[in-house]
């Protein structure tokens, strides 16, 4: 959804699996401590921007889901004297009703 890994969001860097270290992947071969420090500092500077982008994507996703759900909902206005379900815990807050009693009336 955000095109970033959870590790990247939490720690600002991608995780390396042990196989990558033993097999001498390009990430390991071309590793430089100085470049790594510079890269991490740059990522820290961009972290707030990455979080904002992720928050925007999440908000857009939630709006799409909400629109999809609301398309299928038929609103019905409540009229005085109409029948509605009433939660029994609100009617009897003492909880004297049994475990197998209905939750709605």
Secondary structure by P-SEA (a helix, b strand, c coil): ccccccccccccbbbbcaaaaaacccccccccaaaaaaaaaaaaaaaaaaaaaaaaaaaaaaaaaaaaaaaabbbbbbcccbbbbbccccccccccccccccccc
